[in-house]
Amino acid sequence: RSPSMTGQDEYSFRHILMRDVAYGQIPRAERAALHEEIARWIEALAADNEDVVGILAHHYDSALELRISLGEHRPDLQSQALRFTLAAADRAARLDVRSSLELYDRAGDLTTDEVQRAGIFAEMARHEADMGMLEAAHSHFRQAEKIFTRSGLTARRAEVLATHSRASWIEGDRPSSDEHLRLAMEAINGLDDGPEVALVLRQYANNLFIEGNWEEAAEIGERALAVSRRFSSPSDIGMALRTLGSALSYGPDQARGIEMITEAYRIGKDLGDMSFGYAANNLHAFLQVMEGPEAAIAVIEPAVEFLELRGQEASLEFTRSSRVESLLWLGRWDEAESELTYIIDHDLARGGTQIVTMARNLLMPIHLYRGRYQQAYALVGPTLERAREIRDPQVVLPALSAAIPVAARSGHPDEARALIAELESLAGEGSSPTMLATTLLPGIDSIIDLGRPALERMAAVSERRFALCDRSLDAVLGAIDQAHGRYHDAVERLAGAVAGFEDLKAPVQAHQCRILEARSLIQLGEVDQALHLLETAEGFFLPIGGRFFLDAIEAIRSEVAA
C-alpha cells in the first residue's frame, strides 16, 4: 500500500483477522520490544513530522502496557507515551474534536503530575463544551478548578473559570455563567499580565458586549487585545480581535471594528481552528445588517462546512442558526425550516441548550409567514418561558419580537400588548430599538394598532447604525405615519425602504414594504400603482407559501373592489 512515511516500503495484511492472529502469536515480551523498537525508529526518522505523532503514541503506549503486564516499571516509556499521546490529542483536536477526547483521557491516565492532569481536564472540558457534551464539560472544569485551587495556581484557576463561564452560557444557565466569570475577574485582580489574564478579560468583554454595554466592552476589549498580542497564540489574538471589533462596531469606530472582525475571520480560516467559527458568526451578524443577507451567507457557509468536519456540534448549531436567519430574509423558507427542525431535534436529543430557544425564535416567524398561526402560537409560551430563564438579551429580545405578531395574529391582543410593553422595557439591553425594528417589521401590520405609542417611543430614541436596520426603522415609521393618516409621508418613507431593501437584496422586507406602501397609495387615489405593487409582492410570496402576506394582499384588493 502507499507508505505513510516517505521513502519507506509499507505492507498491510489482506484481512484484519489475519493480522490479529499473527500479532497474538508473538510473545508479549517480544511484542513490547518490537513496539518500542518501531517507535524509536520512527521517531529518529520523522521526529519533526506531526503526522506521525498518533503512530508514535500507539507504539509507545502499547509497549508500556505490555511491560506493565510483565511486571516491569518503565518510567521512560510512560514519559514517551504521555508526550506523544498529548501531541496526538492536540493534533486531533484541530482536525476532529471527538477523536481527541479519547487521547486526552488516556493522557490524563498516563501523567503522574496532578497539575498537568488538571490542564488536560481543562482542555477536554473546552472541547466537550464546543461539542455540546455539557455534563462531561462541567465535570472536567470542576476537577481542573479544584486542582488548580489546591495547587495555588490562581491564573490557571481563573482561566478555567472563564472558560467554564462560556460553557454555562451555551447551556443557557446565565446565573452560573455570571458567577464563574465574576470569580475569574476577582482571581486576576493583582496578577501580572499573561495568557490566562488575556482570556479572562476577553470573556468578560464578550459578556459586556452581549449585554449591550458596548463602551465598557470596548474598553476591556482593548486591554484584552493588548495582553493577547504580548502573550497569546495567533488563535487567541483572533478571538480578542473578534470581541473588540464587535464592541467597536456599535460606536463611532465602526469601520475599525468591522476591519478587526474581518481580520479575526481571516486568522481563524488560515489556522483552521475553532476561532474561525466564532469570527464567522460575528462577521455574519454585522454583514447581514450592513450589506444584506446574501453577503452574510457567503461568509457563514464556509464556517458551517468547517465545523461539520471538526465535529464541534454546539458551535456548529449556533453557526447554522446564523445561516438560517439569512435564509429567512431571502425567502428560502423550505431550507430554513428544514434546518431549524434538525437543530432543535438534535439539540434536544443531547439534553437541550439555549440553541433550542434561539432556533424557535426563528421558527415562529416561519410558521407565521406561512399562515400556520396556531403552530406559531404553540411555540410562544415555552419559548418565552425559557428565554426569560436564560436572561440573555440575544435570546430574550428576539423571542419577544417574534412572539408579538404571532400573539396578535392568533387572536390574543391583550397578550400582544403586554409583550410590547415588556419589549419596550428591555429595549437597549443588548439591542438598540433600531435593531428591534428589523425583527418587528414583518409583523408590523398586526401590532401597529396594539402598540403604536410604544413603537413611537422606541423609534424616537433609535440611532442609525446599520443599513438594513435603518431601512426597517423607516418602514416602521412609515407604518406609523399610515396609522396617523399621513399617507404622503408614509409613501415617501416606504418607497425609500423598498429601494433600500432592494439594494441590500433583502426581498422579504422589500415586498412587505410594497404591501404597506400600497395601502397608503390607495388612500391617495393611486389605485393602479397600488395594485401593481401588490401584484409584484404576490409574485414573490405565492411560490414560497407566504400565506400571511398573501392574506394581507387579498384583504387590500377586497377593500379596493368594495
Phi, psi and omega per residue, in radians:
R1 nan 2.970 3.123
S2 -1.094 2.285 -3.078
P3 -1.237 2.535 3.076
S4 -1.485 -0.197 3.098
M5 -2.179 2.218 -3.083
T6 -1.039 2.350 3.081
G7 1.442 0.094 -3.123
Q8 -2.078 2.529 3.009
D9 -1.434 2.576 -3.121
E10 -2.475 2.414 -3.088
Y11 -2.190 2.672 3.085
S12 -2.369 2.734 3.089
F13 -1.322 2.621 3.120
R14 -1.179 -0.521 -3.091
H15 -2.468 2.475 -3.085
I16 -1.096 -0.529 3.132
L17 -1.178 -0.675 3.080
M18 -1.074 -0.731 3.121
R19 -1.081 -0.801 -3.069
D20 -1.171 -0.669 3.114
V21 -1.139 -0.783 3.134
A22 -1.085 -0.735 -3.131
Y23 -1.116 -0.741 -3.100
G24 -1.163 -0.383 -3.122
Q25 -1.433 -0.189 3.102
I26 -1.411 2.223 3.118
P27 -0.976 2.599 -3.031
R28 -1.045 -0.733 -3.130
A29 -1.099 -0.718 3.126
E30 -1.211 -0.657 3.094
R31 -1.060 -0.808 3.133
A32 -1.031 -0.762 -3.127
A33 -1.124 -0.702 3.140
L34 -1.147 -0.773 3.099
H35 -1.013 -0.788 -3.114
E36 -1.164 -0.727 -3.128
E37 -1.134 -0.735 3.127
I38 -1.114 -0.761 -3.127
A39 -1.065 -0.788 -3.104
R40 -1.198 -0.587 3.113
W41 -1.156 -0.823 3.135
I42 -1.107 -0.735 -3.124
E43 -1.086 -0.685 -3.133
A44 -1.172 -0.603 -3.099
L45 -1.441 -0.592 -2.966
A46 -2.439 0.797 -3.081
A47 -1.072 -0.543 -3.082
D48 -1.616 0.038 -3.092
N49 -1.682 1.858 -3.078
E50 -1.218 -0.217 3.111
D51 -1.176 -0.310 -3.097
V52 -1.791 0.067 -3.086
V53 -1.111 -0.580 3.099
G54 -1.157 -0.683 3.106
I55 -1.147 -0.769 3.124
L56 -1.103 -0.729 3.103
A57 -1.036 -0.763 -3.135
H58 -1.068 -0.833 -3.067
H59 -1.234 -0.756 3.120
Y60 -1.148 -0.699 3.136
D61 -1.192 -0.706 3.105
S62 -1.108 -0.747 3.103
A63 -1.068 -0.746 3.137
L64 -1.077 -0.833 -3.117
E65 -1.073 -0.714 3.134
L66 -1.174 -0.710 3.101
R67 -1.104 -0.717 3.102
I68 -1.085 -0.726 3.141
S69 -1.138 -0.384 3.099
L70 -1.598 0.100 3.109
G71 1.429 0.277 -3.102
E72 -1.682 2.618 3.087
H73 -1.947 1.989 -3.055
R74 -2.238 1.369 3.136
P75 -1.058 -0.471 3.113
D76 -1.143 -0.731 3.085
L77 -1.167 -0.684 3.136
Q78 -1.089 -0.705 3.124
S79 -1.107 -0.771 -3.139
Q80 -1.200 -0.703 3.115
A81 -1.074 -0.751 3.122
L82 -1.124 -0.811 -3.102
R83 -0.989 -0.850 -3.053
F84 -1.427 -0.450 3.052
T85 -1.173 -0.712 3.076
L86 -1.140 -0.747 3.117
A87 -1.088 -0.704 3.120
A88 -1.162 -0.655 3.121
A89 -1.139 -0.786 3.128
D90 -1.085 -0.694 3.118
R91 -1.164 -0.774 -3.141
A92 -1.093 -0.610 -3.128
A93 -1.101 -0.456 3.113
R94 -1.451 -0.260 -3.053
L95 -1.970 -0.797 -3.098
D96 -2.647 1.715 -2.968
V97 -0.985 -0.732 -3.065
R98 -1.036 -0.706 -3.101
S99 -1.207 -0.338 -3.135
S100 -1.315 -0.442 -3.017
L101 -1.137 -0.702 3.124
E102 -1.118 -0.658 3.126
L103 -1.205 -0.741 3.073
Y104 -1.080 -0.710 3.129
D105 -1.064 -0.740 3.111
R106 -1.154 -0.698 3.106
A107 -1.075 -0.647 3.087
G108 -1.092 -0.590 3.086
D109 -1.278 -0.575 -3.048
L110 -1.344 -0.567 -3.064
T111 -1.317 2.566 3.044
T112 -1.875 0.015 -3.120
D113 -1.680 2.020 -3.061
E114 -1.091 -0.684 -3.132
V115 -1.162 -0.718 3.085
Q116 -1.095 -0.675 3.116
R117 -1.098 -0.698 3.116
A118 -1.085 -0.700 3.096
G119 -1.093 -0.659 3.107
I120 -1.165 -0.733 3.100
F121 -1.054 -0.734 -3.128
A122 -1.118 -0.703 3.119
E123 -1.162 -0.731 3.088
M124 -1.050 -0.784 -3.093
A125 -1.073 -0.707 3.134
R126 -1.065 -0.785 3.139
H127 -1.232 -0.659 3.106
E128 -1.084 -0.675 3.102
A129 -1.113 -0.732 3.130
D130 -1.144 -0.427 3.124
M131 -1.590 -0.072 -3.110
G132 1.454 0.185 3.104
M133 -1.553 1.215 -2.890
L134 -1.305 -0.586 3.109
E135 -1.087 -0.800 3.100
A136 -1.134 -0.697 3.142
A137 -1.077 -0.809 -3.140
H138 -1.041 -0.739 -3.138
S139 -1.075 -0.819 -3.122
H140 -1.211 -0.634 3.062
F141 -1.066 -0.785 -3.118
R142 -1.106 -0.725 3.112
Q143 -1.102 -0.754 -3.137
A144 -1.129 -0.781 -3.138
E145 -1.070 -0.720 -3.130
K146 -1.062 -0.770 -3.127
I147 -1.187 -0.782 -3.133
F148 -1.114 -0.645 3.100
T149 -1.133 -0.813 3.141
R150 -1.096 -0.552 -3.100
S151 -1.516 -0.056 3.127
G152 1.277 0.374 -3.125
L153 -1.656 1.449 -2.995
T154 -1.130 -0.728 -3.117
A155 -1.128 -0.738 3.126
R156 -1.144 -0.696 3.099
R157 -1.068 -0.756 3.139
A158 -1.076 -0.709 3.121
E159 -1.065 -0.761 3.132
V160 -1.131 -0.752 3.141
L161 -1.069 -0.731 -3.135
A162 -1.153 -0.707 3.124
T163 -1.217 -0.626 3.087
H164 -1.126 -0.598 3.102
S165 -1.003 -0.740 -3.138
R166 -1.158 -0.679 3.113
A167 -1.078 -0.713 3.107
S168 -1.167 -0.601 3.081
W169 -1.115 -0.768 3.099
I170 -0.983 -0.716 -3.107
E171 -1.212 -0.371 -3.073
G172 1.601 0.285 3.132
D173 -1.717 1.424 -3.050
R174 -1.117 -0.752 3.130
P175 -1.009 -0.765 3.126
S176 -1.167 -0.708 3.127
S177 -1.046 -0.818 -3.137
D178 -1.112 -0.694 -3.117
E179 -1.185 -0.754 3.083
H180 -1.012 -0.755 -3.093
L181 -1.243 -0.638 3.084
R182 -1.054 -0.789 3.131
L183 -1.140 -0.634 3.126
A184 -1.142 -0.789 3.127
M185 -1.128 -0.667 3.093
E186 -1.101 -0.674 -3.089
A187 -1.196 -0.620 -3.075
I188 -1.462 -0.100 3.128
N189 -1.082 2.052 3.140
G190 1.610 -0.128 3.121
L191 -1.387 2.639 3.003
D192 -1.181 2.619 3.115
D193 -1.067 2.552 3.113
G194 -3.019 -3.117 -3.090
P195 -1.092 -0.584 3.133
E196 -1.184 -0.732 3.102
V197 -1.093 -0.715 3.121
A198 -1.040 -0.754 -3.120
L199 -1.139 -0.762 -3.132
V200 -1.094 -0.797 3.127
L201 -1.065 -0.711 -3.138
R202 -1.106 -0.742 3.139
Q203 -1.169 -0.668 3.124
Y204 -1.154 -0.767 3.100
A205 -1.068 -0.671 3.131
N206 -1.114 -0.726 3.117
N207 -1.145 -0.691 3.084
L208 -1.074 -0.701 3.109
F209 -1.075 -0.801 -3.137
I210 -1.040 -0.652 -3.112
E211 -1.340 -0.151 -3.136
G212 1.605 0.130 3.084
N213 -1.540 1.225 -2.933
W214 -1.206 -0.649 -3.124
E215 -1.159 -0.814 3.122
E216 -1.162 -0.654 3.088
A217 -1.049 -0.712 3.129
A218 -1.159 -0.695 -3.141
E219 -1.092 -0.857 3.120
I220 -1.186 -0.654 -3.141
G221 -1.097 -0.638 3.090
E222 -1.071 -0.770 3.129
R223 -1.163 -0.726 3.137
A224 -1.052 -0.722 3.141
L225 -1.173 -0.724 -3.140
A226 -1.075 -0.766 3.132
V227 -1.196 -0.682 3.136
S228 -1.094 -0.723 -3.139
R229 -1.089 -0.501 -3.128
R230 -1.463 -0.588 -2.926
F231 -2.185 -0.310 -2.913
S232 -1.793 2.985 3.126
S233 -1.309 2.852 3.062
P234 -0.968 -0.638 3.131
S235 -1.098 -0.781 3.137
D236 -1.203 -0.575 3.051
I237 -1.098 -0.731 3.079
G238 -1.048 -0.713 3.124
M239 -1.133 -0.677 3.111
A240 -1.168 -0.684 3.077
L241 -1.068 -0.747 3.139
R242 -1.067 -0.791 -3.097
T243 -1.156 -0.863 -3.141
L244 -1.137 -0.759 -3.134
G245 -1.031 -0.682 3.141
S246 -1.128 -0.734 3.133
A247 -1.164 -0.747 -3.121
L248 -1.149 -0.489 -3.059
S249 -1.190 -0.207 3.076
Y250 -1.680 0.026 -3.107
G251 -2.138 -2.831 -3.101
P252 -1.187 -0.318 3.119
D253 -1.653 0.641 -3.064
Q254 -0.998 -0.769 -3.108
A255 -1.064 -0.753 3.090
R256 -1.104 -0.684 -3.136
G257 -1.095 -0.823 3.137
I258 -1.116 -0.661 3.102
E259 -1.066 -0.687 3.119
M260 -1.164 -0.761 3.134
I261 -1.121 -0.697 3.103
T262 -1.096 -0.705 3.094
E263 -1.122 -0.715 3.099
A264 -1.070 -0.691 3.110
Y265 -1.078 -0.784 3.139
R266 -1.127 -0.739 -3.140
I267 -1.076 -0.846 -3.134
G268 -1.080 -0.707 -3.139
K269 -1.168 -0.726 3.131
D270 -1.167 -0.700 -3.130
L271 -1.304 -0.501 -3.078
G272 1.164 0.725 3.131
D273 -2.200 -3.038 -2.994
M274 -1.057 -0.441 -3.109
S275 -1.102 -0.394 3.134
F276 -1.091 -0.812 -3.130
G277 -1.092 -0.754 -3.141
Y278 -1.105 -0.837 -3.127
A279 -1.104 -0.659 -3.139
A280 -1.084 -0.718 3.134
N281 -1.072 -0.792 -3.116
N282 -1.222 -0.748 3.124
L283 -1.098 -0.708 3.091
H284 -1.018 -0.805 -3.080
A285 -1.052 -0.742 -3.113
F286 -1.322 -0.704 3.105
L287 -1.089 -0.614 -3.119
Q288 -1.027 -0.734 -3.088
V289 -1.608 -0.180 3.134
M290 -1.771 -0.676 -3.063
E291 -2.137 -0.172 3.087
G292 1.852 2.931 -3.017
P293 -1.150 -0.530 3.139
E294 -1.175 -0.742 3.104
A295 -1.126 -0.655 -3.108
A296 -1.205 -0.741 -3.084
I297 -1.174 -0.452 3.132
A298 -1.170 -0.481 3.137
V299 -1.622 -0.386 -3.073
I300 -1.504 -0.540 -3.061
E301 -1.120 -0.711 3.062
P302 -1.059 -0.580 3.120
A303 -1.220 -0.663 3.079
V304 -1.052 -0.823 3.130
E305 -1.066 -0.734 -3.131
F306 -1.098 -0.830 -3.099
L307 -1.198 -0.536 3.051
E308 -1.087 -0.747 3.121
L309 -1.165 -0.630 -3.088
R310 -1.354 -0.386 -3.111
G311 1.381 0.340 3.117
Q312 -1.504 1.482 -2.887
E313 -1.220 -0.713 3.137
A314 -1.132 -0.834 3.099
S315 -1.081 -0.656 3.132
L316 -1.079 -0.728 -3.095
E317 -1.211 -0.614 3.021
F318 -1.083 -0.726 -3.099
T319 -1.222 -0.676 3.070
R320 -1.084 -0.699 3.125
S321 -1.109 -0.663 3.067
S322 -1.045 -0.785 3.133
R323 -1.064 -0.680 -3.112
V324 -1.082 -0.640 3.132
E325 -1.052 -0.673 3.066
S326 -1.159 -0.749 3.111
L327 -1.033 -0.678 3.139
L328 -1.063 -0.793 -3.083
W329 -1.329 -0.361 3.090
L330 -1.497 -0.150 -3.104
G331 1.437 0.267 3.105
R332 -1.592 1.159 -2.941
W333 -1.325 -0.538 3.088
D334 -1.066 -0.819 3.112
E335 -1.083 -0.766 -3.100
A336 -1.093 -0.792 -3.094
E337 -1.152 -0.728 3.114
S338 -1.073 -0.754 -3.135
E339 -1.146 -0.754 -3.140
L340 -1.138 -0.692 3.107
T341 -1.065 -0.743 3.106
Y342 -1.113 -0.814 -3.110
I343 -1.033 -0.819 -3.097
I344 -1.127 -0.861 -3.119
D345 -1.090 -0.748 -3.096
H346 -1.162 -0.740 -3.113
D347 -1.235 -0.699 3.102
L348 -1.102 -0.604 3.120
A349 -1.126 -0.441 3.122
R350 -1.626 0.080 3.127
G351 1.993 -0.335 3.062
G352 1.532 2.193 3.056
T353 -2.190 -3.008 3.137
Q354 -1.175 -0.224 3.132
I355 -1.090 -0.508 3.100
V356 -1.075 -0.797 -3.141
T357 -1.164 -0.711 3.112
M358 -1.087 -0.679 3.116
A359 -1.201 -0.692 3.119
R360 -1.162 -0.527 3.056
N361 -1.037 -0.529 3.120
L362 -1.562 -0.494 -3.133
L363 -1.282 -0.580 3.124
M364 -0.956 -0.913 -3.135
P365 -1.142 -0.519 3.096
I366 -1.109 -0.799 3.069
H367 -1.045 -0.737 -3.141
L368 -1.070 -0.894 -3.089
Y369 -1.045 -0.555 -3.084
R370 -1.612 0.164 3.044
G371 1.389 0.234 3.110
R372 -1.619 1.220 -2.951
Y373 -1.159 -0.689 -3.127
Q374 -1.263 -0.625 3.070
Q375 -1.115 -0.704 3.107
A376 -1.124 -0.773 -3.096
Y377 -1.167 -0.543 3.122
A378 -1.089 -0.400 3.121
L379 -1.479 -0.318 -3.001
V380 -1.070 -0.918 -3.067
G381 -1.020 -1.042 -3.110
P382 -1.118 -0.579 -3.134
T383 -1.189 -0.808 3.138
L384 -1.167 -0.672 3.132
E385 -1.041 -0.825 -3.131
R386 -1.228 -0.673 3.139
A387 -1.068 -0.709 3.120
R388 -1.177 -0.577 3.066
E389 -1.155 -0.723 -3.110
I390 -1.155 -0.667 3.073
R391 1.081 0.468 3.073
D392 -1.759 2.124 -3.132
P393 -0.934 -0.562 3.123
Q394 -1.138 -0.311 -3.138
V395 -1.843 -0.775 -3.042
V396 -1.168 -0.847 -3.050
L397 -1.131 -0.801 3.052
P398 -1.097 -0.576 3.117
A399 -1.117 -0.783 3.130
L400 -1.131 -0.822 -3.077
S401 -1.202 -0.437 3.049
A402 -1.361 -0.605 -3.065
A403 -1.317 -0.517 -3.047
I404 -1.041 -0.960 3.140
P405 -1.160 -0.510 3.104
V406 -1.134 -0.823 3.135
A407 -1.099 -0.726 -3.129
A408 -1.120 -0.807 -3.080
R409 -1.283 -0.377 -3.108
S410 -1.597 0.141 3.074
G411 1.527 0.507 3.125
H412 -2.212 1.156 -3.042
P413 -1.115 -0.663 -3.137
D414 -1.116 -0.692 3.099
E415 -1.134 -0.717 3.120
A416 -1.064 -0.741 3.123
R417 -1.078 -0.751 -3.139
A418 -1.117 -0.661 3.137
L419 -1.209 -0.634 3.081
I420 -1.089 -0.745 3.119
A421 -1.102 -0.728 3.120
E422 -1.130 -0.720 3.127
L423 -1.087 -0.769 -3.141
E424 -1.086 -0.670 -3.121
S425 -1.164 -0.427 -3.107
L426 -1.751 -0.213 -3.090
A427 -0.996 2.296 -3.051
G428 1.874 -0.350 3.087
E429 -1.516 1.573 3.099
G430 1.467 -0.002 3.122
S431 -2.831 2.317 3.092
S432 -1.390 2.781 3.055
P433 -0.957 -0.547 3.118
T434 -1.089 -0.738 3.110
M435 -1.118 -0.670 -3.130
L436 -1.144 -0.542 3.122
A437 -1.002 -0.598 -3.135
T438 -1.102 -0.706 -3.104
T439 -1.468 -0.445 3.132
L440 -1.398 -0.464 -3.015
L441 -0.925 -0.847 -3.071
P442 -1.006 -0.474 -3.136
G443 -1.867 0.330 -3.009
I444 -1.084 -0.569 3.118
D445 -0.975 -0.750 -3.014
S446 -1.376 -0.394 -2.999
I447 -1.923 -0.147 -3.028
I448 -1.080 -0.681 -3.131
D449 -1.371 -0.398 -3.094
L450 -1.458 -0.620 -3.023
G451 -2.343 0.605 -3.084
R452 -1.017 -0.796 -3.141
P453 -1.030 -0.711 3.133
A454 -1.155 -0.724 3.112
L455 -1.091 -0.713 3.135
E456 -1.122 -0.690 3.133
R457 -1.163 -0.743 3.133
M458 -1.155 -0.689 -3.140
A459 -1.134 -0.596 -3.080
A460 -1.170 -0.468 -3.098
V461 -1.832 0.167 -3.087
S462 -1.333 2.428 3.042
E463 -1.806 2.592 -3.103
R464 -1.712 1.998 -3.092
R465 -2.180 -0.646 -2.975
F466 -2.264 2.385 -2.982
A467 -0.980 -0.842 -3.068
L468 -1.180 -0.682 3.097
C469 -1.148 -0.682 3.129
D470 -1.097 -0.719 3.112
R471 -1.166 -0.625 3.079
S472 -1.115 -0.722 3.099
L473 -1.106 -0.734 3.073
D474 -0.994 -0.718 -3.119
A475 -1.176 -0.716 3.104
V476 -1.115 -0.757 3.104
L477 -1.106 -0.635 3.067
G478 -1.102 -0.705 3.107
A479 -1.144 -0.643 3.092
I480 -1.159 -0.777 3.069
D481 -0.980 -0.764 -3.135
Q482 -1.067 -0.738 -3.125
A483 -1.143 -0.489 3.117
H484 -1.553 0.002 -3.140
G485 1.427 0.235 3.113
R486 -1.593 1.281 -2.929
Y487 -1.244 -0.630 3.103
H488 -1.110 -0.777 3.111
D489 -1.094 -0.699 -3.124
A490 -1.095 -0.813 -3.134
V491 -1.068 -0.743 -3.134
E492 -1.081 -0.805 -3.137
R493 -1.144 -0.803 -3.040
L494 -1.232 -0.653 3.080
A495 -1.116 -0.680 3.076
G496 -1.130 -0.679 3.111
A497 -1.124 -0.733 3.107
V498 -1.012 -0.848 -3.124
A499 -1.089 -0.714 3.134
G500 -1.132 -0.755 3.125
F501 -1.163 -0.622 3.085
E502 -1.104 -0.752 3.107
D503 -1.069 -0.608 -3.119
L504 -1.497 -0.006 -3.116
K505 0.957 0.883 3.105
A506 -2.062 1.406 -2.946
P507 -1.186 -0.585 -3.120
V508 -1.054 -0.860 -3.139
Q509 -1.152 -0.697 -3.125
A510 -1.048 -0.793 -3.084
H511 -1.300 -0.517 3.059
Q512 -1.163 -0.677 3.102
C513 -1.142 -0.562 3.062
R514 -1.079 -0.713 3.125
I515 -1.112 -0.778 3.110
L516 -1.098 -0.762 -3.140
E517 -1.082 -0.662 -3.132
A518 -1.041 -0.658 3.130
R519 -1.040 -0.803 -3.124
S520 -1.209 -0.647 3.117
L521 -1.074 -0.666 3.122
I522 -1.106 -0.713 3.120
Q523 -1.125 -0.442 3.126
L524 -1.610 0.037 3.105
G525 1.490 0.121 -3.138
E526 -1.613 1.124 -2.991
V527 -1.172 -0.780 -3.096
D528 -1.067 -0.751 3.119
Q529 -1.122 -0.673 3.122
A530 -1.117 -0.785 -3.121
L531 -1.134 -0.587 3.089
H532 -1.122 -0.752 3.104
L533 -1.083 -0.723 -3.141
L534 -1.133 -0.695 3.123
E535 -1.116 -0.702 3.111
T536 -1.108 -0.794 3.137
A537 -1.133 -0.704 3.125
E538 -1.070 -0.684 3.135
G539 -1.077 -0.467 3.093
F540 -1.483 -0.815 -3.009
F541 -1.360 -0.473 -3.085
L542 -1.080 -0.873 -3.110
P543 -1.140 -0.446 -3.089
I544 -1.740 0.114 3.041
G545 1.300 0.670 -3.128
G546 -1.482 1.176 -3.042
R547 -1.001 -0.665 -3.138
F548 -1.006 -0.804 -3.122
F549 -1.345 -0.622 3.103
L550 -1.134 -0.632 3.075
D551 -1.100 -0.689 3.123
A552 -1.137 -0.712 3.116
I553 -1.094 -0.787 -3.123
E554 -1.126 -0.656 3.136
A555 -1.117 -0.700 3.132
I556 -1.175 -0.739 3.116
R557 -1.089 -0.652 3.119
S558 -1.139 -0.662 3.097
E559 -1.106 -0.731 3.133
V560 -1.115 -0.771 -3.134
A561 -1.102 -0.612 -3.124
A562 -1.271 nan nan
